[in-house]
């Protein structure tokens, strides 16, 4: 009987010690959670500065305004995803990354879209990038917030049925072809091009600063076409006025008085 009582007492002690351990663990967890909530809600690591890296045409003030960092934001309550979404909505922004800079700053690193051409759409002119993405109206960009450009910015004209809008990629095949031509040719030839006529893909024509007309056609085979054009320009410097490389195995050219 005495042994039984002793065994029951030991079991009761074990249960009591187990309950105490559980209570200690629960209290410790609650203390940690409470501390975390306190830190989360506290002004510790408040964001006091916003750094902007990579902006070229956009001012720091403009990027900060787009970011709209909440006044109570901290590096713990970090609004990185929301800031990224807001800044990325601007059509001039190609990519954006938002990171913490301890102890008190948020850094916005962005890459702006580069305009490779100006598109004449009649009533308006638009800046367009290498992927056919419409960046902004040229008139609006001319006020001081023009996206960076890749050297000379040629004018693409005579494209039919355009419905361009900033923040949207064009669906015009002749326009996309003209853009692809410009980004596919050599930097040497591209620097000479002032305008591109693109009424149809096969009729895509480049016009140089030296008043040479280059009937280029489809962007397919651009590297070979480019090499042919540059050789003719070099061999017939000052004499050639028109080159047709739509058929690369039978290119033609016309010179002054020819």
ChimeraX attribute file (.defattr): number of C-alpha atoms within 10 A of each C-alpha:
attribute: neighborCount
match mode: 1-to-1
recipient: residues
	/A:1	6
	/A:2	7
	/A:3	8
	/A:4	9
	/A:5	10
	/A:6	11
	/A:7	12
	/A:8	12
	/A:9	12
	/A:10	12
	/A:11	12
	/A:12	12
	/A:13	12
	/A:14	12
	/A:15	12
	/A:16	12
	/A:17	12
	/A:18	12
	/A:19	12
	/A:20	12
	/A:21	12
	/A:22	12
	/A:23	12
	/A:24	12
	/A:25	12
	/A:26	12
	/A:27	12
	/A:28	12
	/A:29	12
	/A:30	12
	/A:31	12
	/A:32	12
	/A:33	12
	/A:34	12
	/A:35	12
	/A:36	12
	/A:37	11
	/A:38	12
	/A:39	14
	/A:40	16
	/A:41	14
	/A:42	14
	/A:43	15
	/A:44	16
	/A:45	18
	/A:46	20
	/A:47	24
	/A:48	13
	/A:49	12
	/A:50	19
	/A:51	15
	/A:52	17
	/A:53	15
	/A:54	13
	/A:55	18
	/A:56	14
	/A:57	15
	/A:58	17
	/A:59	13
	/A:60	17
	/A:61	11
	/A:62	13
	/A:63	20
	/A:64	16
	/A:65	12
	/A:66	17
	/A:67	21
	/A:68	13
	/A:69	19
	/A:70	11
	/A:71	9
	/A:72	13
	/A:73	19
	/A:74	24
	/A:75	21
	/A:76	16
	/A:77	17
	/A:78	21
	/A:79	19
	/A:80	19
	/A:81	11
	/A:82	14
	/A:83	21
	/A:84	20
	/A:85	14
	/A:86	16
	/A:87	25
	/A:88	19
	/A:89	13
	/A:90	16
	/A:91	17
	/A:92	27
	/A:93	19
	/A:94	16
	/A:95	14
	/A:96	18
	/A:97	17
	/A:98	21
	/A:99	17
	/A:100	18
	/A:101	14
	/A:102	11
	/A:103	14
	/A:104	15
	/A:105	18
	/A:106	26
	/A:107	16
	/A:108	24
	/A:109	16
	/A:110	21
	/A:111	16
	/A:112	20
	/A:113	22
	/A:114	21
	/A:115	26
	/A:116	25
	/A:117	26
	/A:118	22
	/A:119	26
	/A:120	17
	/A:121	17
	/A:122	11
	/A:123	5
	/A:124	11
	/A:125	19
	/A:126	23
	/A:127	28
	/A:128	32
	/A:129	21
	/A:130	19
	/A:131	16
	/A:132	23
	/A:133	24
	/A:134	24
	/A:135	28
	/A:136	25
	/A:137	19
	/A:138	19
	/A:139	13
	/A:140	12
	/A:141	15
	/A:142	10
	/A:143	8
	/A:144	11
	/A:145	16
	/A:146	21
	/A:147	25
	/A:148	16
	/A:149	15
	/A:150	16
	/A:151	11
	/A:152	13
	/A:153	18
	/A:154	22
	/A:155	21
	/A:156	26
	/A:157	19
	/A:158	19
	/A:159	22
	/A:160	14
	/A:161	9
	/A:162	15
	/A:163	9
	/A:164	22
	/A:165	15
	/A:166	17
	/A:167	16
	/A:168	14
	/A:169	16
	/A:170	18
	/A:171	13
	/A:172	16
	/A:173	14
	/A:174	22
	/A:175	27
	/A:176	21
	/A:177	21
	/A:178	30
	/A:179	23
	/A:180	19
	/A:181	26
	/A:182	24
	/A:183	19
	/A:184	17
	/A:185	19
	/A:186	15
	/A:187	12
	/A:188	10
	/A:189	16
	/A:190	21
	/A:191	17
	/A:192	17
	/A:193	22
	/A:194	18
	/A:195	20
	/A:196	29
	/A:197	20
	/A:198	24
	/A:199	18
	/A:200	18
	/A:201	19
	/A:202	15
	/A:203	15
	/A:204	25
	/A:205	25
	/A:206	29
	/A:207	20
	/A:208	19
	/A:209	11
	/A:210	13
	/A:211	15
	/A:212	20
	/A:213	21
	/A:214	21
	/A:215	22
	/A:216	27
	/A:217	25
	/A:218	21
	/A:219	22
	/A:220	14
	/A:221	17
	/A:222	22
	/A:223	13
	/A:224	12
	/A:225	21
	/A:226	20
	/A:227	14
	/A:228	19
	/A:229	21
	/A:230	15
	/A:231	11
	/A:232	16
	/A:233	19
	/A:234	11
	/A:235	11
	/A:236	14
	/A:237	13
	/A:238	13
	/A:239	15
	/A:240	21
	/A:241	21
	/A:242	18
	/A:243	22
	/A:244	20
	/A:245	22
	/A:246	23
	/A:247	13
	/A:248	15
	/A:249	9
	/A:250	8
	/A:251	14
	/A:252	16
	/A:253	18
	/A:254	15
	/A:255	14
	/A:256	9
	/A:257	7
	/A:258	8
